[in-house]
């Protein structure tokens, strides 16, 4: 499988945030993912995208100024079960405040964890977003330049780690770890596991 046909969204919830925060600003124009976490490609929901990019909408920009400081936060060492529980609590709130449930058959634009769980259809009403902002999980602070003083060195180590294991990517900017596949290299079948290992190794100090 070549990189042009593969899209990853590591924190699948991170797929969800961007769409749900459309009113507050969505992440990456090349990859419109609803953004809250999952793992590359396998977990959580993603939107249709143009190109093979991975994005974590709802990063620092969406975190600052939204909420009261009571919001839950993803951790680098989260289990998928904990991530799903946080996303499900958020989606349940959205549904209770006017959002529509996604159809049982997954379609682009559905928001929620990748396997099972509560799913919400896009677009999410602004009133529901506003009512549930305090349940919207924050991304790990280590993954953002504004909250990690070692972000530059960590991001270089992150990319080097993935490349050493056969996953070739190029960072899209200098303030978070959104990336795209590097042309000319195949994508390993275990790329979500590689990404997760390297994220912990590079940022988990």
C-alpha positions as CSV (number, residue, x, y, z in Angstrom):
1,X,0.0,0.0,0.0
2,X,1.5,3.3,-1.0
3,X,1.4,6.5,1.1
4,X,-1.0,8.2,-1.4
5,X,-3.8,5.8,-0.4
6,X,-3.3,5.7,3.3
7,X,-4.6,8.2,5.8
8,X,-3.7,8.0,9.5
9,X,-5.2,9.8,12.5
10,X,-3.4,8.7,15.5
11,X,-5.5,10.2,18.2
12,X,-9.0,9.3,16.3
13,X,-10.7,11.2,18.6
14,X,-8.2,13.6,17.3
15,X,-10.1,13.1,14.2
16,X,-13.2,14.3,15.8
17,X,-12.3,17.5,17.5
18,X,-11.6,19.4,14.3
19,X,-15.0,18.8,12.9
20,X,-16.8,19.3,16.1
21,X,-14.9,22.5,16.7
22,X,-15.6,23.7,13.2
23,X,-17.0,26.8,14.7
24,X,-13.8,27.3,16.7
25,X,-11.4,26.4,13.9
26,X,-10.6,23.0,12.3
27,X,-7.1,21.6,12.1
28,X,-5.2,21.0,8.9
29,X,-6.9,21.9,5.6
30,X,-5.3,19.0,3.8
31,X,-6.9,16.6,6.3
32,X,-10.2,17.3,7.6
33,X,-10.5,15.0,10.6
34,X,-12.9,15.4,13.3
35,X,-10.2,15.6,15.9
36,X,-9.8,14.0,19.2
37,X,-7.6,11.1,19.5
38,X,-7.1,7.5,18.0
39,X,-4.3,5.7,16.5
40,X,-3.1,6.0,13.0
41,X,-5.7,4.8,10.6
42,X,-7.3,2.0,12.6
43,X,-9.1,3.5,15.7
44,X,-11.6,6.3,15.7
45,X,-13.4,8.2,13.0
46,X,-11.9,10.2,10.2
47,X,-13.4,12.4,7.6
48,X,-12.7,12.1,3.9
49,X,-9.5,13.7,3.0
50,X,-7.4,14.7,0.0
51,X,-4.0,13.2,0.3
52,X,-2.4,11.0,2.9
53,X,-2.0,13.3,5.9
54,X,-2.5,12.7,9.6
55,X,-3.8,15.6,11.7
56,X,-4.8,16.2,15.2
57,X,-7.4,18.9,15.1
58,X,-8.2,20.4,18.5
59,X,-4.6,20.8,19.5
60,X,-3.3,23.7,21.4
61,X,-5.2,26.3,19.4
62,X,-8.5,24.7,20.1
63,X,-7.5,24.0,23.7
64,X,-6.7,27.5,24.7
65,X,-9.7,29.7,25.6
66,X,-12.2,26.8,25.3
67,X,-13.5,25.5,28.5
68,X,-13.0,26.2,32.2
69,X,-9.9,24.2,33.0
70,X,-12.1,21.3,34.0
71,X,-11.7,19.4,30.7
72,X,-10.4,15.9,30.7
73,X,-7.0,15.3,29.1
74,X,-5.6,12.5,27.0
75,X,-2.2,11.1,28.2
76,X,0.6,9.8,26.1
77,X,0.3,6.4,27.8
78,X,-3.5,6.2,27.5
79,X,-5.1,2.9,26.8
80,X,-7.6,2.8,23.9
81,X,-10.3,2.0,26.5
82,X,-9.6,5.3,28.4
83,X,-9.6,7.3,25.2
84,X,-12.8,5.7,24.1
85,X,-14.5,6.3,27.4
86,X,-13.6,10.0,27.3
87,X,-14.8,10.4,23.7
88,X,-18.0,8.5,24.4
89,X,-18.8,10.8,27.3
90,X,-18.2,13.8,25.0
91,X,-20.4,12.3,22.2
92,X,-23.1,11.3,24.7
93,X,-23.3,15.0,25.8
94,X,-23.4,16.2,22.2
95,X,-26.4,13.8,21.5
96,X,-28.1,15.0,24.6
97,X,-27.8,18.6,23.4
98,X,-29.2,18.2,19.9
99,X,-26.5,16.4,17.8
100,X,-27.7,13.6,15.6
101,X,-26.4,10.0,16.0
102,X,-24.3,8.6,13.2
103,X,-25.8,5.8,11.2
104,X,-24.8,2.3,12.2
105,X,-23.0,2.0,8.9
106,X,-19.8,4.1,9.2
107,X,-19.7,7.0,6.7
108,X,-17.1,9.8,6.2
109,X,-17.9,12.5,8.6
110,X,-19.1,10.3,11.5
111,X,-17.4,11.2,14.7
112,X,-16.4,8.9,17.5
113,X,-14.1,6.0,18.4
114,X,-13.2,3.7,15.6
115,X,-14.6,0.4,17.0
116,X,-18.0,0.7,18.6
117,X,-18.9,3.3,21.1
118,X,-21.2,6.3,20.7
119,X,-21.0,8.0,17.3
120,X,-22.2,11.4,16.3
121,X,-22.9,12.7,12.8
122,X,-21.4,15.9,11.4
123,X,-22.2,18.7,11.3
124,X,-22.6,19.1,15.1
125,X,-24.8,22.0,16.1
126,X,-23.1,25.0,17.6
127,X,-25.3,24.8,20.6
128,X,-24.2,21.2,21.3
129,X,-20.6,22.2,20.9
130,X,-20.9,25.0,23.4
131,X,-22.8,22.9,25.9
132,X,-20.3,20.1,25.9
133,X,-17.0,21.9,25.6
134,X,-16.0,21.0,29.1
135,X,-16.2,17.3,28.2
136,X,-14.0,17.7,25.1
137,X,-10.7,16.0,25.9
138,X,-7.5,18.0,25.6
139,X,-4.5,16.5,23.7
140,X,-1.4,15.6,25.7
141,X,0.6,18.8,26.4
142,X,3.8,17.1,25.3
143,X,2.6,17.2,21.7
144,X,2.3,20.9,21.3
145,X,5.1,23.5,21.0
146,X,3.3,26.0,23.2
147,X,3.3,23.6,26.2
148,X,6.5,21.6,25.6
149,X,9.7,23.5,25.8
150,X,11.5,20.6,24.3
151,X,9.1,20.2,21.4
152,X,11.5,20.8,18.6
153,X,14.0,18.2,19.7
154,X,11.2,15.8,20.6
155,X,9.6,16.1,17.3
156,X,12.8,15.4,15.5
157,X,13.4,12.3,17.6
158,X,9.8,11.2,16.9
159,X,10.3,11.4,13.1
160,X,13.7,9.7,13.3
161,X,12.3,6.9,15.4
162,X,9.5,6.2,12.9
163,X,11.9,6.3,10.0
164,X,14.2,3.8,11.8
165,X,11.3,1.4,11.8
166,X,10.3,1.9,8.2
167,X,7.6,4.6,8.6
168,X,8.7,7.6,6.6
169,X,6.8,10.8,7.4
170,X,7.3,14.5,7.0
171,X,6.1,17.0,9.6
172,X,3.6,19.6,8.2
173,X,4.5,22.4,10.6
174,X,6.7,23.3,13.6
175,X,4.0,23.7,16.3
176,X,2.4,20.2,16.5
177,X,3.1,16.7,15.1
178,X,0.7,16.7,12.2
179,X,2.5,14.8,9.4
180,X,2.2,13.4,5.9
181,X,3.8,10.3,4.4
182,X,7.1,10.9,2.7
183,X,6.8,10.1,-1.1
184,X,8.7,7.1,-2.4
185,X,8.3,4.8,0.6
186,X,5.8,2.0,1.3
187,X,3.7,2.2,4.5
188,X,4.2,-0.6,7.0
189,X,1.2,-2.5,8.0
190,X,1.9,-1.9,11.7
191,X,2.2,1.9,11.3
192,X,-0.2,2.7,14.2
193,X,2.0,0.6,16.5
194,X,5.2,2.2,15.2
195,X,3.7,5.7,15.7
196,X,2.6,5.0,19.2
197,X,5.9,3.5,20.3
198,X,7.8,6.4,18.8
199,X,5.5,9.0,20.4
200,X,6.1,7.5,23.8
201,X,9.8,7.2,23.2
202,X,10.3,10.8,21.9
203,X,7.8,12.7,24.1
204,X,7.4,10.6,27.2
205,X,10.4,11.8,29.1
